[in-house]
């Protein structure tokens, strides 16, 4: 039996409204040994948070029905570690580098 078999797997909630990007992130986290639930919006995220305890919640900054920061506030109140992500910041940074 491997040591990884003895250690409990972390449960992650990923909140991402871009289905393709969410799918990629989900696979990466699963390969790293995490159990992952994926919510596509704030409504789904709240349903997951009320029924499941998560070690970590990762949310996109801008969602179709609100902001990831609100979800992370709910998650933090429940004791989960949180991370906010945004492709918008990277796009803005890249654009400022490319512009003269």
Phi, psi and omega per residue, in radians:
X1 nan 2.337 3.135
X2 -1.431 2.699 3.098
X3 -1.035 -0.633 -3.133
X4 -1.120 -0.443 3.095
X5 -1.260 -0.451 -3.100
X6 -1.498 -0.415 -3.086
X7 -1.476 2.394 3.112
X8 -1.168 2.492 3.118
X9 -1.426 2.412 3.117
X10 -1.301 2.514 3.129
X11 -1.842 2.152 -3.071
X12 -2.059 2.403 2.951
X13 -1.829 2.141 3.098
X14 -1.888 2.143 -3.137
X15 -1.970 1.872 -3.051
X16 -2.593 2.195 -3.117
X17 -1.565 -0.163 3.027
X18 -1.543 1.835 -3.016
X19 -1.062 -0.676 3.140
X20 -1.165 -0.838 -3.139
X21 -1.131 -0.716 3.104
X22 -1.060 -0.690 3.126
X23 -1.123 -0.731 3.114
X24 -1.114 -0.847 3.129
X25 -1.055 -0.707 3.133
X26 -1.048 -0.810 -3.137
X27 -1.109 -0.716 3.131
X28 -1.079 -0.821 3.140
X29 -1.112 -0.704 3.117
X30 -1.129 -0.691 3.091
X31 -1.102 -0.477 3.106
X32 -1.484 0.040 3.042
X33 1.701 0.231 -3.140
X34 -1.659 2.533 2.909
X35 -1.475 2.281 -3.032
X36 -2.216 2.261 2.924
X37 -1.869 2.474 -3.120
X38 -2.079 2.214 3.051
X39 -1.974 2.421 -3.102
X40 -1.622 -0.145 -3.121
X41 -2.806 3.116 -3.096
X42 -1.129 -0.667 -3.122
X43 -1.060 -0.847 3.111
X44 -1.118 -0.700 -3.137
X45 -1.067 -0.758 -3.141
X46 -1.108 -0.689 3.092
X47 -1.067 -0.791 3.102
X48 -1.078 -0.787 -3.088
X49 -1.139 -0.527 3.136
X50 -1.392 -0.284 -3.080
X51 -1.973 -0.226 -3.027
X52 -2.423 2.514 3.070
X53 -1.648 2.263 -3.106
X54 -2.035 2.503 3.032
X55 -1.352 -0.650 -3.081
X56 -2.451 2.449 3.015
X57 -2.174 2.176 3.116
X58 -2.013 2.191 -3.086
X59 -2.287 2.516 3.009
X60 -1.224 2.555 -3.122
X61 -1.115 -0.871 -3.075
X62 -1.946 2.144 3.127
X63 -2.069 2.918 -3.111
X64 -1.111 -0.457 -3.080
X65 -2.146 0.365 3.100
X66 2.698 -2.707 -3.061
X67 -2.087 2.428 3.137
X68 -1.044 -0.486 -3.135
X69 -1.070 -0.543 3.097
X70 -1.176 -0.771 3.116
X71 -1.069 -0.745 -3.127
X72 -1.155 -0.537 3.031
X73 -1.101 -0.790 3.095
X74 -1.058 -0.812 -3.085
X75 -1.104 -0.735 -3.140
X76 -1.093 -0.664 3.088
X77 -1.082 -0.485 3.133
X78 -1.578 0.027 3.068
X79 1.642 0.131 3.138
X80 -1.478 2.586 2.949
X81 -1.304 2.662 -3.042
X82 -2.333 2.691 3.052
X83 -2.542 2.360 3.121
X84 -1.895 2.362 3.139
X85 -2.231 2.674 3.120
X86 -2.739 2.180 3.027
X87 -1.338 -0.343 -3.134
X88 -1.079 -0.687 3.138
X89 -1.111 -0.726 -3.138
X90 -1.175 -0.687 3.106
X91 -1.083 -0.809 3.138
X92 -1.094 -0.744 -3.126
X93 -1.142 -0.759 -3.137
X94 -1.116 -0.724 -3.125
X95 -1.113 -0.699 -3.134
X96 -1.195 -0.451 3.097
X97 -1.336 -0.652 -3.077
X98 -1.319 -0.641 -3.125
X99 -1.146 2.491 3.087
X100 -1.247 nan nan
